[in-house]
Amino acid sequence: MPGRLTAVSFCLALAALAASALLLVLPAYSGSIGGQARQASLLDVNGSWALVPLSFPPVLVLIPLAFPKRALRVSACVVLFAFVVAGGFTIGLFYLPAAVLLLLAAVLDLPLKTQAS
């Protein structure tokens, strides 16, 4: 079980960091100025303030990795799913894979009940 949990935790951190990195550099805005099509990234349009909401999910998934307690993992999962729903029309859905992996990490940590025969 510790090997599986480590692999899920590693994938979780990678998913959150990849989503943040992609959102920073990929074109998120498009428009037309003077008849020319223009595209810009979140960092181009919003400046360094774009780092604030984009840093929240990676920091959130690192907390249960630093302190491997089930309660922290479950509460981080709830907060990350709330972030996904609240930001669903903008950046939230990019963090859905990280939220699902965090849910998987929380479920893998729960003890399995066995029936004595």
GUPA-344709 format. One line per 5 residues: number of its first residue (from 1); their letters; for each residue x, z, y of N, C-alpha, C. Coordinates in Angstrom, 3 decimals. Each point is the difference from the previous one (the first is absolute). Layout:
NUM = a = X Z Y X Z Y X Z Y  ...
END
This chain:
1 = mpgrl = 0.814 0.000 -1.208 -0.814 0.000 1.208 0.855 0.000 1.269  1.126 0.736 0.121 0.764 -0.048 1.231 0.536 -1.390 0.313  0.374 -0.788 -1.024 0.487 -1.346 0.235 -1.078 -0.894 0.579  -1.221 0.106 -0.531 -1.114 -0.791 0.513 -0.323 0.384 1.428  -0.006 1.273 0.270 -0.322 0.470 1.341 1.045 -0.450 1.001
6 = tavsf = 1.256 -0.012 -0.394 1.054 -0.461 0.884 -0.154 -1.489 0.293  -0.346 -0.793 -1.004 -0.184 -1.434 0.196 -1.180 -0.274 0.922  -1.094 0.719 -0.183 -1.171 -0.178 0.862 0.334 0.433 1.423  0.710 1.097 0.146 0.371 0.483 1.324 0.925 -0.982 0.718  0.927 -0.597 -0.745 0.904 -0.979 0.579 -0.772 -1.237 0.453
11 = clala = -0.910 -0.486 -0.837 -0.832 -1.154 0.372 -0.880 0.322 1.194  -0.487 1.213 0.066 -0.834 0.443 1.113 0.772 -0.053 1.311  1.189 0.528 -0.004 0.810 -0.010 1.218 0.348 -1.426 0.404  0.326 -0.841 -0.977 0.308 -1.400 0.305 -1.205 -0.738 0.566  -1.181 0.250 -0.535 -1.204 -0.685 0.488 -0.301 0.375 1.446
16 = alaas = 0.119 1.271 0.333 -0.275 0.433 1.370 1.047 -0.529 0.975  1.267 0.038 -0.402 1.053 -0.511 0.875 -0.088 -1.515 0.166  -0.347 -0.709 -1.068 -0.122 -1.456 0.083 -1.156 -0.399 0.906  -1.117 0.705 -0.100 -1.136 -0.308 0.868 0.361 0.214 1.464  0.690 1.086 0.303 0.399 0.264 1.384 0.982 -1.045 0.504
21 = alllv = 0.973 -0.351 -0.823 0.992 -0.983 0.418 -0.629 -1.372 0.222  -0.898 -0.400 -0.896 -0.654 -1.292 0.158 -0.896 -0.037 1.229  -0.701 1.091 0.249 -0.874 0.035 1.176 0.793 -0.061 1.300  1.219 0.477 -0.023 0.821 -0.048 1.211 0.465 -1.409 0.339  0.326 -0.809 -1.002 0.641 -1.283 0.272 -0.881 -1.224 -0.212
26 = lpays = -1.018 0.096 -0.836 -0.869 -1.155 -0.221 -0.933 -0.214 1.186  -0.353 -1.263 0.275 -0.932 -0.260 1.106 -1.372 0.619 -0.269  -0.440 0.841 0.906 -1.297 0.645 -0.120 -0.966 -0.479 1.080  0.523 -0.622 1.015 -0.799 -0.494 1.115 0.249 -1.494 0.166  -1.044 -0.710 0.335 0.162 -1.414 0.307 -0.915 -0.338 1.170
31 = gsigg = 0.412 -0.971 0.759 -0.777 -0.402 1.152 0.545 -1.286 0.575  -0.545 -0.369 1.116 0.408 -1.232 0.648 0.301 0.288 1.459  1.184 -0.406 0.429 0.399 0.157 1.396 0.431 -1.376 0.509  -0.718 -0.496 0.980 0.335 -1.305 0.561 -0.111 -1.124 -1.004  -0.920 0.098 -0.942 -0.189 -1.046 -0.994 0.952 0.091 -1.178
36 = qarqa = 0.911 0.950 0.013 0.932 0.184 -1.108 -0.411 1.208 -0.835  0.053 -0.181 -1.310 -0.324 1.102 -0.911 1.157 0.997 -0.016  -0.329 1.256 0.130 1.005 1.071 -0.012 -0.363 1.017 -1.077  1.026 0.587 -0.602 -0.176 1.085 -0.959 0.953 1.128 0.366  -0.435 1.224 -0.263 0.833 1.158 0.315 -0.227 1.092 -1.044
41 = slldv = 1.008 0.822 -0.191 -0.104 1.114 -0.944 -0.510 1.247 0.727  -0.299 1.029 -0.779 -0.435 1.272 0.595 1.066 0.564 0.920  1.250 -0.142 -0.385 1.093 0.512 0.813 0.138 -0.779 1.307  -0.229 -1.317 -0.049 0.068 -0.816 1.217 -1.094 0.371 0.989  -1.206 0.210 -0.492 -1.145 0.239 0.874 -0.074 1.451 0.456
46 = ngswa = 0.196 0.931 -0.923 -0.202 1.420 0.311 1.277 0.756 0.327  1.137 -0.604 -0.203 1.261 0.675 0.277 0.269 1.109 -1.008  0.767 0.972 0.433 0.392 1.079 -0.911 -1.162 0.913 -0.378  -1.124 -0.069 0.724 -1.169 0.805 -0.371 -0.577 -0.419 -1.347  0.291 -1.210 -0.438 -0.483 -0.446 -1.311 0.633 0.807 -1.127
51 = lvpls = 1.150 0.611 0.261 0.677 0.790 -1.028 -0.746 1.288 -0.335  -0.802 0.510 0.935 -0.701 1.271 -0.239 -1.000 -0.121 -1.145  -0.995 -0.912 0.056 -0.927 -0.073 -1.138 0.636 -0.576 -1.256  1.029 -0.837 0.160 0.637 -0.582 -1.172 0.921 0.978 -0.724  0.444 1.039 0.672 0.868 0.976 -0.667 -0.802 1.099 -0.701
56 = fppvl = -1.272 0.122 0.313 -0.818 1.061 -0.588 -0.110 -0.106 -1.526  -0.394 -1.145 -0.585 -0.107 -0.055 -1.469 1.310 0.215 -0.747  1.137 -0.601 0.419 1.232 0.300 -0.745 0.391 1.477 0.049  -0.196 0.634 1.137 0.304 1.434 0.094 -0.956 0.789 -0.882  -1.249 -0.426 -0.027 -1.009 0.693 -0.805 0.320 -0.079 -1.487
61 = vlipl = 0.488 -1.136 -0.478 0.319 -0.108 -1.431 1.317 0.676 -0.352  0.840 0.243 0.981 1.257 0.698 -0.283 -0.192 1.507 -0.140  -1.052 0.547 0.573 -0.252 1.449 -0.105 -0.187 0.432 -1.447  -0.881 -0.669 -0.794 -0.112 0.424 -1.402 1.254 -0.278 -0.822  0.816 -0.955 0.439 1.252 -0.242 -0.723 0.998 1.119 0.248
66 = afpkr = -0.001 0.516 1.221 0.921 1.084 0.333 -0.451 1.327 -0.592  -1.300 0.221 -0.029 -0.573 1.241 -0.536 -0.977 -0.373 -1.106  0.450 -0.101 -1.248 -0.851 -0.502 -1.086 -1.042 1.017 -0.479  -0.949 0.281 0.842 -1.111 0.882 -0.357 -1.263 -0.834 -0.105  -0.853 0.309 -0.960 -1.221 -0.760 -0.209 -0.923 0.070 1.206
71 = alrvs = -0.101 1.146 0.626 -0.891 0.148 1.153 0.451 -0.895 1.161  1.305 -0.081 0.218 0.517 -0.881 1.053 -0.262 -1.459 -0.323  0.156 -0.359 -1.269 -0.215 -1.379 -0.406 -1.464 -0.396 0.176  -0.903 0.868 -0.378 -1.429 -0.297 0.128 -0.417 -0.048 1.463  0.471 0.952 0.798 -0.378 -0.005 1.420 0.614 -1.192 0.732
76 = acvvl = 1.226 -0.395 -0.352 0.593 -1.194 0.598 -0.781 -1.249 -0.385  -0.504 -0.025 -1.220 -0.820 -1.119 -0.459 -1.287 -0.105 0.815  -0.650 1.130 0.238 -1.234 0.007 0.792 0.274 -0.470 1.427  1.075 0.486 0.599 0.336 -0.383 1.377 0.358 -1.486 0.072  0.734 -0.507 -0.985 0.370 -1.414 0.023 -1.218 -0.900 -0.200
81 = fafvv = -0.924 0.393 -0.881 -1.230 -0.782 -0.150 -0.839 0.049 1.279  -0.005 1.130 0.692 -0.701 0.078 1.286 0.651 -0.927 1.018  1.328 -0.094 -0.011 0.721 -0.918 0.888 -0.362 -1.449 -0.330  -0.089 -0.318 -1.299 -0.365 -1.353 -0.420 -1.398 -0.351 0.483  -0.944 0.920 -0.132 -1.377 -0.261 0.429 -0.091 -0.073 1.525
86 = aggft = 0.653 0.925 0.683 -0.074 0.023 1.469 0.655 -1.229 0.616  1.074 -0.466 -0.578 0.688 -1.169 0.532 -0.271 -1.245 -0.806  -1.105 -0.032 -0.698 -0.313 -1.097 -0.909 -0.075 -1.364 0.642  -0.433 -0.074 1.250 -0.128 -1.296 0.658 1.289 -0.418 0.703  1.009 0.863 0.008 1.266 -0.360 0.647 1.132 0.088 -1.026
91 = iglfy = 0.673 1.136 -0.084 1.154 0.120 -0.892 -0.290 0.804 -1.253  -1.172 0.599 -0.095 -0.291 0.917 -1.097 0.059 -0.618 -1.381  -0.531 -1.212 -0.140 -0.047 -0.611 -1.330 1.379 -0.353 -0.539  0.994 -0.107 0.867 1.348 -0.265 -0.479 0.564 1.201 -0.759  -0.566 1.161 0.222 0.462 1.215 -0.672 -0.856 0.371 -1.205
96 = lpaav = -0.959 -0.837 -0.356 -0.834 0.270 -1.175 0.822 0.070 -1.287  0.977 -0.891 -0.239 0.817 0.155 -1.216 0.744 1.338 -0.049  0.512 0.453 1.132 0.688 1.294 0.026 -0.981 1.133 -0.282  -1.219 -0.106 0.520 -1.006 1.039 -0.250 -0.391 0.034 -1.473  -0.132 -1.159 -0.626 -0.342 -0.050 -1.423 1.143 0.573 -0.837
101 = lllla = 1.240 -0.316 0.365 1.140 0.570 -0.726 0.093 1.509 0.177  -0.343 0.480 1.184 0.004 1.447 0.220 -1.097 0.670 -0.828  -1.150 -0.654 -0.116 -1.067 0.516 -0.859 0.458 0.018 -1.454  0.693 -1.053 -0.417 0.524 -0.048 -1.361 1.015 1.105 -0.240  0.852 0.257 0.981 0.975 1.085 -0.134 -0.690 1.354 -0.079
106 = avldl = -1.087 0.174 0.743 -0.738 1.271 -0.048 -0.694 0.169 -1.344  -0.544 -1.086 -0.539 -0.695 0.073 -1.287 0.982 0.215 -1.138  1.156 -0.637 0.055 0.990 0.175 -1.075 0.512 1.434 -0.064  -0.066 0.710 1.109 0.489 1.372 0.029 -1.019 0.984 -0.553  -1.274 -0.403 -0.081 -1.014 0.922 -0.491 0.195 0.228 -1.498
111 = plktq = -0.172 1.248 -0.445 0.177 0.278 -1.424 -1.135 -0.618 -0.822  0.349 -0.514 -1.163 -0.996 -0.580 -0.887 -0.598 1.111 -0.858  -1.327 -0.038 -0.136 -0.675 0.981 -0.850 -0.074 -0.537 -1.414  0.441 0.797 -0.938 -0.074 -0.418 -1.406 -0.986 0.892 -0.709  -0.692 -0.596 -0.950 -1.009 0.737 -0.740 0.630 0.507 -1.299
116 = as = -0.067 1.304 -0.212 0.556 0.601 -1.210 -0.937 -0.278 -1.179  0.573 -0.421 -1.124 -0.851 -0.285 -1.151 0.278 0.939 -1.140
END
